[in-house]
Amino acid sequence: MQRTPQILWADDEIDMLRPHILFLEQRGFEITAVNSGDAALDAVGEKPFDLVFLDEQMPGLNGIETLQRLKALRPHLPAIMITKSEEEHIMEEAIGSKISDYLIKPVNPNQILSAIKRNLDVKRLVSERAMSDYQREFRELTMKLMGRLDAAEWMSIYERLTHWRVELSRSEDTGMKEVFDMQYQDADRQFAKFVRDEYGEWMAGPGEKVPMMSHRLLPERLPVSLAEAAGRPTFLVVIDNLRMDQWQVIEPLLAEEFRVVRKAPYVAMLPTATAYARNALFAGMTPAEIARVHPDCWVGEEEDGSKNAHEDKLFSRLLDRLGVEGKHGYHKVTNLAAGRSLLENFHQTKDARVTAIVYNFVDMLSHARTEMEVIKELAEDDAAYRSLTLSWFEHSPLREMFSEMARFGARVIVTTDHGTIRVDKPVQVRGERNTNSNLRYKVGRNLGYDAGDVFEVREPERFGLPRPNISSAYIFAQEKDFLVYPNNQNHFVQYFRDTFQHGGISMEEMLVPWVELDAK
């Protein structure tokens, strides 16, 4: 049953407003009427309200003073100021005190009703419109998913699904969310089959139907972007683990300072893990080629040491290979102190032709969610995970760095090495003691598994992957699966279920953003 909206109306001449109050009550609103600011504060302390009307010129506490005290009690309570005066300083003071709207006396009932709908019903109206729009597009997406799609069409479908994933998360219609979840799961299942069928051909080389992938990304796109920058500094910002939906909620924060020049999502290579996908991105080579051509920069699965300690070397060598002249820089931020340090010295990047910045926060967030109960509670689902990412970005040194880039008049490329997915279905795998620990892919000898549960690669070189041993094979989890060993399986299933992981095959992990921005 829908709750009756509760409205507080404070005006020293409240008795003269009885016709307006009766008009609103007949339309389903419950009105609490008081005749002073003090009475309004008492009412808010006793009862939850959805909206408050305040007369600006009340004796005792005036409307603005009452508003300021109300906001201290209920910061998110929408307030509409009603005033006889149109003087600019009154409007400025009211807006500065965070009113949601204002009306000029005398007011009529329809003005009051319109103000309520703008402020109280906006979420419901937007939700209803989203429901209606998705219902129409649901049929179109269903028809497309029934056809034979190429990589570009899959990218387009994923962008639309991601749009609706964000939009519908704001709705209270659980039924429509369930419909969307089923459509999304069906799409991810079909995408996994598509990748299994096509991935070998993609890795064989460029072609008309071969999508842009990690190892070809910078060699093909960076020179074009540098040429378009025409001497302006260019920044390559790689936010590790950034999914398409996370970018969608971050993008509006940059709209005041940047305009979008180009959006061209790409396919992250397998494994969708930092040691492979990010090295491939910065080297402009497959992992197998890196191991062969730059053995000093490749650390295998069974070797000790960081798997991503040489990105700066790989990037520098790529720029030399591309013939990119001029000063360049590379910075990796793995904690708040490193971010603040880079921000303090950010002016030094202005003279470089191209500067790469790897920001690891989102990756750290996904790992922290696995290991820390408080983060699990804060990011209990995909919507909360997006919200936490947005909150971090809004207050991060990286957000301030973007402002500095805008001040430089820079070309800015925002991308990632891979995405991440919330896993929920365990798949049993057996392996030797030294088999890698990633939950979305395994590489090693004598792996035991049900071939129908995974994507298996027994010829790693054909897929651009190094072969640690002559009998080594790779397997990849699909959709929301995660790989677990039989030993102490129940414990690990309970520990890792509903955590965010990467390394396998899913739209979230493989279809990732590439966005080019110019400072306004």
N, C-alpha and C positions, 0 to 999 in steps of 0.2 A: 504494500500500500504506500502511495506516495505521501511524503511528509508535507504538512501545510507550511508554506514559507512564513517565517516570523519577521515582522517589520516593527521597528521602534520609531516613533515620530515625536520629536521634541519641538514645541513651539509655545511661546507664552500666550498665544491666542488660539490654543488648540480647540476650544469650543467652537470657534468659527469655521473650523476645518472638518466638522462632523460629516457634511455631505461627501467630502472627498474620501473620508475614512470608510463611510458606508459603501461607497462606490467600489473601493478596493476589497472590502470584505465580501461583497457579492461576487467578486471574481476569484475568490478562494484564498485570499491572503488574511493572516491574523495580525491585527494592528494593536500594538500597545502604545497608548497616547499619554504623554506627560507634558507638563507645562514649564519645565525649567531644565537647565543643564545639570544641576545636582540630581534631580529626579531621574534624568537619563542615565547618569553614572550608576545610581542605585539599581536601576532596572537591568543594566548590562551585567552587574554583579550577581544578579539573581537568576537570569534566564538567558539562554543562547539565542542570539538574533542573527538573521541572515543579512539584514540591511538596516541602516538608520538614516532618517531624514532629520536634519538639524536646521532650525531657524538661525540665521546669522546674528540677528539683533534681539537677543533675549536679555532681560535684566539679570543682574548677578553674573553668573558665568555666561559669556556670550557664546555663539556657535563655534568660533574658532578655538576658544579656550576649552570648550567641552570636547571638541574633536581631538585636540591634542591629548587630553586625559583619556578619552576613549581608546585612542591608538595605543596608549601605554598598557591598557587593560586587554584590548583585543586588536593586535596589530593588523590582522587581515580582514577585519570587519569593514565591508564597503560602506562608505558614508557619502550622502548627497547633501550639499549645502543649498539652502533656500534663502535668498537675500533680496531685499528691495533695492540694493545699491549695485551699480555696475562699475563702481570706481576700480581702477586698475590695481591699486595697492591691496584692496580687499581680495580680489581674485588671485593675485600672486601669493598672498599670505595663505589663502585657503588651499591653493594647489600645492604650496610648499609643505602644508600640513597633511598632504596625501589624501585629499578628497578624491572620490571616484567620479563625481559629476557635480554640476551645480545647475540650479534653476532660478529664474528671475521672477519675483512676484509681480502681478498676481499670477498664480498657476491654475491651470484647469485640470480636470481629472485625467484627460488623455495624455497630457504632458507627464503627469505623475506615473501613469501606467507605462508609458514609453521609457521613462527613466528606470523603472524597475526592471523591465525586460532587458534593457541594455546592460544592466549591472548584475541583476540577480539571475536572469534566465540565459545569459550569454553562453554558459557552459552547456546547458541543456540544448539550446538551439544549435550550437556548433556540433554537438554530439549527434543530434538528429540529422543534421545535414550530412555529416560524415557517414552515418549509417546508410542514408539514401544513396549517396554517391558510391559507396562500396558495393551496395547491392547491385547497382548497374554494372560496375566494373567486374564484379565477381563472375558474371556470366561470360564476359569477354576473356578474362584470364583463364577460366575453365576451358573455353574453346581452344585457346592458344596452347594450353598444356596438353591437349589431346593430339596436337599436331607434332610434326618432326621439326625441332627447333635447332638453329645453329647457335654458336657462342654469343653472337651479337644479340640475338633474340632472347637468349637466357639472361643476358645482362639487363636488357630492357625490362623483362618480367621481374627480375629481382629488385630493380629500382622501384617499380610500382608496389611490389609486395612490402618492401621496406617502408615506403611512404605510408601504406595502410597500417603497417605494424605500429608505427609511431602515432598515427592519427587515432586508431581504435583503442590504443592503450589509455587514451584520455576519456574514453566513453565508459558509462556504467552499464551498458547493454552486454551482459555476460553471454547471452545467446549468440549475438553477432560475433563476439570474440571467439567463441567456440567454432563457429563456421569458418572464420578466418584461420584459426589454428589448424583445422583439418585441411584447408586448401594449402596452407604453407607447408605442412608435413608432406602432403602429396607432391608438391613442387620440389621439395628437398630430396625426396625419394627418386623422382625422375631425373633430377639433376645429377645425383650420384651415378645413376645408370649411364647418363650422357657422358660423364667424365670417364667412366670405365671404358666406354666404347671408343672415345675420341682421343684420350690423352696421349697415347703412343704416337698418333699422327701429328698432334700439336708439337710434340718434342722433336719430331723429325725435321722440322724447319718451317719457315714462313710459307704461307699459302693464302689463297683467297678466303678460306673459311677458318684459318688459324687465328685465334685471338692474340692480343698483346699479352705477353707473359713476363714474369719477373726478370729473366735474364736478357730480354730484348728491350726492356722498358727505357732505361737511360740512354743506351746507344742510339735509339731511334727518336726519342722525344726530347731529350735534354738539349741537343744542338739547335733544334727548332725553337725551343723556348728561349735559349740564350740569344739567338738571332733576333727574335721579337722584342727582347728586352732592350736592344739597341744601346748598349753601354750602361744601362742601369744595373745595379746589383741584383743578383738572382739568389734566392734562398730556396733550398730543397729541404722541406721539413718532413721528416719521417716519424710519425707518431706510431710507435710499435703497438700492434694488436688493435688498431682502429677499425671498427666495423663501419659499414655503410650507414646504419641507423645512428651510430654515435656521431658520425660526421654531420648527419642531418640536423641534430640538435645543437651542435657547435656552430655550424655555418652562420645562423642569424646573428651571432655575436660579432662577426667580422664584417657584416654588411655595411656598416657605417663608414668603414675605412677602406674597403676593397670592393671591387666589382669582379665577377667571375668572367674570366676570359675563355676558359675551356673546361669542360667536365668530360673525362674519358676514362671510366673505370677499367681496370685490367684484371687478369687472372693470376693469382698467386700460385706459384709452382708447388708441387709436392716434394717433400713434406712441407706443409704450411707451418713451418717452425723456423724460428729466428736463425738457427745455425745454417739452414739451407736457403730459405727464401730471401733473407736480408743480405747474406753474402752474395747470392746470385744477383740481387738488385744492384749492389754497389760495384760488383766486378763486371757486370754486363756479360756474364758467362754462366753456364750451368755449373752446379757443384762438381760434376765430373771434370769439367774443363778447368775449374779453379784448382782442383787437386793435382791435375796434370801440369798446368802452365805455371801456377803459383803455389808450389808445394809448401813454401814457407808461410803461406797464409791459410792453409787448410789444416784443421785439427779434426781427425776422424772420431767416430763414435766411441771407439775403444781406447782412445788416447786421452791423457790427462790435459787439463788446461782449458781456458775459455775458448768456446767455438766462434766467438765474434770479437776477438781482440785485434783483428787486422783489417777492419772495414775501412779505416782511413787510408791504408796502403792500397787496398783494392780500388778505392775511389780515385786516388791520385793517379794510379796506373791507367784507369779507365779514361780519365781526362787527357792524359798524355796520348793514349791511343786514338782518342777522338780529335786530337789536335786543338784542344781548348787552351788558349793562351791566357795569361794573366794570373793574378793571385787567386788562390782558392783556400778554403778552410773546411775543417770537419770538427764537429763538437758532439759529444755524447753526454746526455744528461740522464743520470740514473737515480738522483735523489734531489730533495728540495735545495740543499746547500749548493749542489752543482748548478742548479737552475738559477739561483740567485747570483752566483758568481758570474755565470755567463751574461746575465742581464746587466750586471754592473759594468761589464767590459764590452757591452754590445756595440758601442760606437766603433770599436776596432774592426768590426766586420763590414763596415760601410764601403771600404775601398777594395774589397775582394770582388772578383767577377762572379764567383759562385761560392756559396757557403752551404754545406750540408749540416743539418741539425737533427740528430736522432734523439727523440724524447721517449723515455721508457715508462712513463707513468701508467698508461693503460695496461701495459704488460704486467707491471708490478701490482696493479689493482686486481687483475685476474688471479695472480698467484696468491695475493694476500687474502682474497675471498676464499680460497681453498683452505688456507692455514689459520685464519683468524675468525673466531665466532662473531665478533662485532661487525666485521665487514660482510660476513654472510647475511647478517640481519639487515644491514643497510642496502645490500644489493641482492635481495632474495629472488628477484626475477629479472627478465630482460629490461623491463621498464625502469626498475629501480637502478639497474646497472647503467642505463643511459643517463638517468638523473644524477647519479654519483659522478659520472664522467663529466657532465655539464658543470656541476658545482665545482669540481676540481679545476676545469679549464678556466672558468670565470675568474677564479682567484689565484691562478698560477703565474709564475714568472713567464711561461710561454705566452700567455695572453698579452702581457706587457711587451714581450719581444715582437709580437705581431704589430703592435702600435708603433714600435720603433721602425720596423720594416716599412710600414706605411709612410712614416715620416721621411724615410730615405727615398720614397718613390719607387720601391722595388717591385720586381716580378717575384711572386711567391708560389711555389709548388707545394701542395699539401698531399701527402700520400702515406702509405704504410707498407709493411712487408707481408702482412697476412692479417686475417681477422681471428675470431674466436667463437666458440659455440658452447652453450650450456648442455652438458651431457646428462643422459638419464638411463641408458640401457647398457648393462655390462655384457661384454663378449669375452669368453674365456680363451686365453692364449697360453701356450707353454713354450718356454725358452731356456737357454743356458743362462748361467749365473751372470755373465757379462752382457746380456742383452740390454739395450737402452731402456730407460724408465718412462719415456713419454707415453701418455695414455691414448694417443690418437694414431701413433704409428710405431712400428717395431722394425728393427733391422738386425739381422744376425743369422747364425747357422742353426739348422735343425729346429726351426720354429714349428710349433704344433698348433693347428687351428682348423676350424671348419671353413673351407674355401668359399662357401656361400655367404659367410658373415663379413668378409673383408675384400678389399681390392689388393690382389697379390701381384708383385713385380719380381719375377725371377730373372729378368735380364736388366739389371740396373742401368748399364751403360746406354741402353736404348731409350731410357727415360731421363738421361742426363744426370745420373746419380753414380757416385763412386761405389765400388764394390770392396768393402773392407777385407773380405776373404773370398776365395774361389767359390765357396758354396753359400755365400750370403744372399739373402733375399730381403725384400721390404714388403710389409703389409700395412694397409691404411684402413682405419676405421671410417665408417660412413654415417651420414645423418647425425643422430645424437648418441651413437654408440661410443663406448670407451673400453679399452683393452685391459683385462685384469688377469693375473696369474691364479691358478687354483689354490696355491698356498695362502691361507688366511683370507680367502676370497670375500667372505661376508663382511669382514672388517673394512677392507679396501672399497668394497661397493658402497657401504654406508658412508665412508669418509669422502669419496669422490663424486658420488651422485649429486647432480645439480650444481656442480662446479663448472667454471668456464675453462675450457681446454682448447688446444690448437695442435695442428699437425696432420689432420685428416682431410676428408672430403665432405664439404658442405658449402652451400651458398655463402654462409656467413664467413667462413674461413677463406674461400677462394676468390670471391667476387668483391673486390676492394676498391676504395676511392683513389682517384688521381684528379686533383683539381688545381687549375692554374688561376692565380689571382693577380690583378694589377691594383696598385694603390690608386685611390680616387684623387 
